[in-house]
Amino acid sequence: MSFIPPLLRSTKLDWLGNVRGDLLAGLVVALALVPEAIAFSIIAGVAPKVGLYASFCIAVIIAIVGGRPGMISAATGAMALLMVTLVKTHGLQYLLAATLLTGVLQIIAGYLKLGNLMSFVSRSVVTGFVNALAILIFMAQLPELINVTWHVYVLTAAGLGVIYLFPYLPVIGKVIPSPLVCILLITAVVLSLGLDVRTVGDMGELPDTLPVFLWPDVPINFETLKIIFPYSAALAVVGLLESLMTSTIVDDLTDTHSDKNRECKGQGIANIGAGLLGGMAGCAMIGQSVINVKSGGRGRLSTFVAGVFLLILVVFLSDWLTLIPMAALVAVMIMVSIGTFNWDSIRNLRSHPLSYNISMLATVVVVVFTHNLAYGVLVGVLLASLFFANKVSHFLYFESDLSEDGSTRTYKVIGQVFFNSAQKFSNSFDFKEVVDKVIIDMTRAHFWDVSAVEALDKVVLKFRREGADVELYGLNEASETIVDRFGVHDKPEDLQKVLGGH
């Protein structure tokens, strides 16, 4: 057998390792993308073709250059909400320019390896993010279920029945994705019975031409940059945040790993491509990514096919596409909502630590009420960090021994000394005890920051003012480095400044 380089083998597996599953899953995702892209275009205040062209372009490009195979990226609601003011104030051309700058900023973020920051997002925040998106996906379907005829409810319920029961059929149930069967079957029923229900065609006018290359018609000067930069920065942050969170979720669903920094660069390249083809900025979509995975999609081919099928559907098969009832797509998205929600997080509320539950629930509440993923994740990360710092600070304790002659007191410091435990460190010494010498053993301690060093300085200087000789030993290399750099207790010139008039 001929030797195949690991990179070529991995690339072949990403593209051709699951051809049938990726093709069928891509078709399902393409059908689900159409109403979403149109709805997000309406939110942003632009024509439906802007969202549809963006979804096609982003999906195709990210399939090639992205860091997470099988993840779907396109126009999204989170990004659309950030564009509203720019479009209203300055128009479409400035939005396209902002999309290009968004891509550039995301590429820079990739080269700065900001994708590694995902390691600071705790599991409680990821769970809260997932649950919040599941709730938002379900809430987004409610307008299609309000003030409608009873036929819509029956069709939606029937669609859900097909989605959940079809996989139990022998052989065929494992071959064809049940969401695709749901869409085809419900469409056939509506056409055969001539039911008057809302369809994809009612969402907005579909484009009838292929996208063409165009450069945004805006002045290339500092004034333009001042206008678009705040929007581009916000779009870049939210887009990367949602994409990296979604990639983490797909990692869990598929039990595989992804390259977060490559994904940052890929999102940037995809958004630049979208802006040059008349599309709006986009990012990863958790709903469509879950549909893809649940429908059997695993590789890059599924994302590529979703983008290509989307373009074919809206440009060449729009007459058929407009006949699909929204009830069928609502059923698919409700399935996504149910499948996305982490139901174990509810069952484990009693067994998980209170800090975990608070971080998770805070993320859910903020995302759901603000519809801003960045705010929710920021609040969750902040709470999780505070809880962690508080927990670690409790693992600081002391052992103390007095010599037989009563002249020397030895303190053994055990644990982590940093900003949240620095005060506890300072308060653990008895400065009024009359001894000739104080030994502070820090063999089992670690000093993390300037606050810890300042606390150590205060302790040493207080003992010296009381007339005791102070000896420090046992600092590990990292702690010794930071103490030598920022400490003043062993530097005569700095010591005078600290003592002042004492």
C-alpha positions, 0 to 999 in steps of 0.5 A: 500500500502506498504511503499517504501523508497524514495531512492528505489522509486527513483532508480526504477523510474530511471531504470523502469520509462520509459522502452519502451522509454529507450529501443528504445532510447538506440538502436538509440544511440548505432547505432550513437555511432559506427562511432563516436567511430571509428572516435575518435579512429582514431584521437587518433591513436589507433585501432577502438576496443579501442574506441568501448570497451571504449564506451561500458564500460563507458556507462554501468558503468556510467548508474549505478554510474553516477549522471545524468540519461539519459545522454550518456557517451562514447569515445569523440573527445575532449578527443581523441585530448589530447591523440595523442601525448602520443600514438605517443610517448609511445604507447597504454599501456601508454594510458591505464595507463593514463586512469586509472589515469584519473579516479582516479583524477576524483574520487578525484575531486568528493570527493572534491565536485568540481562539485559545481564549475558549479555554477560559469559558467554563462548562457551565457557561457553554451549557448556559449558552446551549440552553439559551440558544435552544430557547431562542430557536424555539421562540423564533418559531412562535410567530409561525404558530400564532394567529394561524389556522388549525391546519398549521398545528396539525402539520407541525405535529405531523412533521414532528411525528415523522422526524422522531418516528421515521428513524425507527423504520427498518433499513430506510429509517437509517438511510434517509435523514428524517428532517428531509422526509418531514419536509418532502412529506408535509409539502406533498400533503399540503399540495395534494390537499390544496391547503392555504398555509404560509409557505417559503414563498411568503417570506420574501422575494427570492433572487433569480440571478447568481451573485456577482463580484462588487466592491462597496461603493463607499469613499475609501478614507478615514471618515468611512473607517470611523463609521464602520469600525465600531460595527465591524469590531462588534460583528467580529467579536460576536461572530467569533464568539458564536462560532467558537462556542458552536464549534465546541458544541459540535466537538462534543456532539461528534467527539472530535476536536477542532482548530479554533484559531483556524476557525477564526481565520476561516470566518474572516475569509468567509466574511470577506468573500460574502462582502465582495459578493453583496452579502452580509456578515455571518458566523456559525449557526448552532441550529443548522449545525445540529441539523447537519450532525443529526442528519448524518453530516460530519465532514466539510462536504456537508457544509459545502453541499449546503451552500451549493444546494442553497444557491441552486434552490434559490436561483434555479429551483425557486418555483419549487422551493417557494411551495414548501410550507413553513410548518415543515420547517418549523417542525425541523427547528423545534426538533433542533431546539429540543435536541440542542437543550441540555436536559441533564442540566435541569436534572443535575441542578441539585447535584451540581455546585451552586456556583455552577448553576448560577453561572449557567442560569445567568448565561441563559437569562442574559442571552434570552432577554438581550438576544446578545450572545456576547453579553450572556457569555461575558456575564457567565465567564465573569461569574465563573471566574469570580466563583473560581477565585473565591473557591481557590482562595479558601485553599490557603491555610497556615501551620505555625510552630514556636521553637523550644526556647521561644525565640523563633516562630515558623509559619508554613504557608500552604496554598495559592496567594493572589488578589483574592487571598492576599488579605487572608495571607496578611491576617494570618500572622501574629505581629504582636508576638515577641520573638527574635526571628520569624521564618516563613516557609513557602515551599508549598505556596505559590505567589501569582500576582502583584497583590500577593507580593505586596501582601508579603512585603507588608508582612515582612516589614511589619515584623521588622518594625516589631524588631524581629528578623525575618527569613523567607525560604522555599519559594518556587522559581515562578514565585521567586521571579515575581517576588524579586521583580515587584517586592521591596522588602529586600531592596534598601532603596525601595524600602525607604520609600515604603517606610517613609517617616516610620 
